């Protein structure tokens, strides 16, 4: 039996059973929450394509958790950072896959993309230089505050 013990330990550890000294608190349990759709505003100012893709992932996942219900859920991305050039019409071919994905997320009326006109101008873009599915707002901070105060949006960064 003593010869078999190392083999048993090896088999158990290969199946995901972890020794108590490696996990003294056990392992996490998944909780089955049923989240109710809400209104959420994302404050978006990222410095890379990868970071912006992660924002799109988060918004998309949240929309799915909310069952993509346009009557009960609303997710607004307010852009005011280095992601602005992704939406420039002159950059379409360079960022075609990214902006096509962003556009596709807005089709179900759950996710809206808004852009700060001041920040866009700082990047050298006027409203007519930005793809038409993006809504231009006068100022990102003012829009985020308005959504929180006047329309009861939860703030996400």
Backbone torsions as a table, in degrees:
resi	resn	phi	psi	omega
1	UNK	NA	-39.7	-179.6
2	UNK	-61.9	-30.6	177.1
3	UNK	-70.3	-29.3	-177.7
4	UNK	-80.3	-23.0	-175.4
5	UNK	-57.0	-48.9	177.8
6	UNK	-59.9	-36.8	179.0
7	UNK	-66.6	-41.5	178.9
8	UNK	-64.0	-44.5	178.7
9	UNK	-61.4	-43.2	178.9
10	UNK	-61.9	-45.1	179.1
11	UNK	-63.9	-43.1	-180.0
12	UNK	-66.0	-41.7	-179.3
13	UNK	-69.5	-28.7	177.6
14	UNK	-74.0	-17.3	178.6
15	UNK	-95.0	9.1	176.4
16	UNK	95.9	0.0	175.8
17	UNK	-79.6	125.1	-175.8
18	UNK	-109.1	139.6	178.5
19	UNK	-63.0	147.8	-177.0
20	UNK	-59.4	-30.8	-179.7
21	UNK	-72.7	-15.5	176.0
22	UNK	-93.3	-23.0	-179.8
23	UNK	-139.7	71.7	-175.4
24	UNK	-64.1	-16.8	180.0
25	UNK	-106.5	12.2	-177.6
26	UNK	76.6	-159.0	179.2
27	UNK	-122.4	159.8	-175.8
28	UNK	-66.4	153.7	175.4
29	UNK	-116.4	140.3	178.0
30	UNK	-81.0	132.0	179.8
31	UNK	-97.9	132.5	-176.7
32	UNK	-86.9	70.7	178.7
33	UNK	-81.4	143.9	173.0
34	UNK	-112.2	96.8	-175.5
35	UNK	-75.8	134.9	176.9
36	UNK	-83.9	140.4	179.4
37	UNK	-57.6	140.7	-179.2
38	UNK	-135.7	176.3	173.9
39	UNK	-104.5	127.0	-173.3
40	UNK	-134.9	138.0	174.1
41	UNK	-118.3	127.1	175.5
42	UNK	-97.4	126.7	175.1
43	UNK	-87.8	103.3	-171.0
44	UNK	-110.3	115.7	172.8
45	UNK	-147.5	89.8	-176.5
46	UNK	-112.9	166.0	-175.6
47	UNK	-115.1	4.1	-179.8
48	UNK	-148.5	161.1	177.1
49	UNK	-62.1	-43.1	-179.5
50	UNK	-59.5	-43.4	178.6
51	UNK	-63.8	-39.5	179.4
52	UNK	-68.0	-38.0	175.9
53	UNK	-60.3	-37.0	178.0
54	UNK	-66.4	-37.1	175.7
55	UNK	-62.9	-45.3	178.2
56	UNK	-61.3	-40.3	176.9
57	UNK	-58.9	-48.1	-178.6
58	UNK	-61.7	-45.0	179.6
59	UNK	-64.1	-41.2	179.2
60	UNK	-64.2	-45.1	178.8
61	UNK	-62.3	-42.7	179.2
62	UNK	-63.2	-40.4	176.6
63	UNK	-59.7	-40.4	178.9
64	UNK	-66.9	-41.6	177.7
65	UNK	-60.6	-34.7	178.8
66	UNK	-86.1	11.5	177.1
67	UNK	60.6	25.6	178.4
68	UNK	46.3	44.1	-177.4
69	UNK	-91.6	102.2	-176.8
70	UNK	-69.5	-12.6	179.1
71	UNK	-85.9	-22.8	-176.4
72	UNK	-118.1	-21.5	-175.9
73	UNK	-117.4	149.3	174.4
74	UNK	-149.7	126.6	179.5
75	UNK	-124.6	119.1	-178.2
76	UNK	-115.7	127.0	173.4
77	UNK	-100.9	119.1	178.2
78	UNK	-104.9	111.5	-174.7
79	UNK	-93.7	134.0	175.8
80	UNK	-155.7	28.6	-178.1
81	UNK	-128.1	-153.6	-176.9
82	UNK	-74.1	2.0	173.9
83	UNK	-79.5	-12.5	-176.5
84	UNK	-55.3	-46.3	-179.4
85	UNK	-59.0	-22.3	177.3
86	UNK	-58.5	-28.3	-174.6
87	UNK	-99.3	4.8	177.0
88	UNK	-71.7	130.8	-179.5
89	UNK	-56.5	-38.3	-179.5
90	UNK	-66.7	-16.8	-179.5
91	UNK	-101.3	11.5	-173.6
92	UNK	-54.7	-49.1	-177.2
93	UNK	-64.9	-35.3	179.7
94	UNK	-67.6	-38.4	-175.7
95	UNK	-117.1	24.7	-174.1
96	UNK	-52.3	-48.8	-177.4
97	UNK	-63.3	-42.2	-178.8
98	UNK	-66.6	-48.6	-178.4
99	UNK	-72.4	-29.0	174.9
100	UNK	-64.7	-41.5	176.9
101	UNK	-64.5	-45.8	179.2
102	UNK	-58.7	-45.8	179.0
103	UNK	-60.2	-42.8	-177.8
104	UNK	-62.8	-31.4	178.6
105	UNK	-69.4	-23.0	-178.5
106	UNK	-86.6	-9.8	-174.0
107	UNK	-64.4	-36.1	-175.8
108	UNK	-81.5	6.1	179.2
109	UNK	63.5	19.4	174.2
110	UNK	-99.7	-39.7	-177.6
111	UNK	-107.1	128.3	174.8
112	UNK	-117.7	145.3	175.6
113	UNK	-116.3	123.2	179.1
114	UNK	-121.7	148.4	-177.1
115	UNK	-129.5	138.9	177.2
116	UNK	-71.2	121.8	-179.4
117	UNK	-65.8	-35.9	178.9
118	UNK	-65.6	-45.9	179.2
119	UNK	-65.7	-39.2	177.9
120	UNK	-61.0	-45.1	178.4
121	UNK	-60.2	-39.3	177.3
122	UNK	-62.9	-25.3	176.1
123	UNK	-93.6	2.8	178.0
124	UNK	88.3	22.4	-177.7
125	UNK	-119.5	137.3	170.3
126	UNK	-103.9	165.7	-178.7
127	UNK	-52.0	-39.0	-178.7
128	UNK	-69.9	-9.0	179.1
129	UNK	-92.5	-4.0	-173.9
130	UNK	-110.3	143.7	179.6
131	UNK	-55.1	144.4	-171.5
132	UNK	-68.1	-14.2	178.7
133	UNK	-82.5	-6.2	177.8
134	UNK	-93.4	132.0	176.7
135	UNK	-93.3	129.1	177.8
136	UNK	-88.4	133.0	175.4
137	UNK	-119.9	152.4	-175.7
138	UNK	-57.8	-43.4	-177.3
139	UNK	-151.7	132.3	-177.2
140	UNK	-59.9	-50.4	-177.4
141	UNK	-59.3	-44.6	179.8
142	UNK	-63.6	-37.8	179.2
143	UNK	-67.9	-41.5	178.8
144	UNK	-63.5	-44.4	178.3
145	UNK	-63.6	-44.2	179.4
146	UNK	-59.0	-47.1	-179.2
147	UNK	-61.8	-39.1	179.9
148	UNK	-70.5	-45.8	-173.3
149	UNK	-81.3	-42.7	-173.2
150	UNK	-94.3	-25.7	-175.9
151	UNK	-122.2	9.1	174.6
152	UNK	60.1	40.6	176.1
153	UNK	-82.6	142.3	172.8
154	UNK	-83.3	143.1	-176.2
155	UNK	-92.7	132.4	175.2
156	UNK	-130.6	145.9	177.6
157	UNK	-118.8	NA	NA
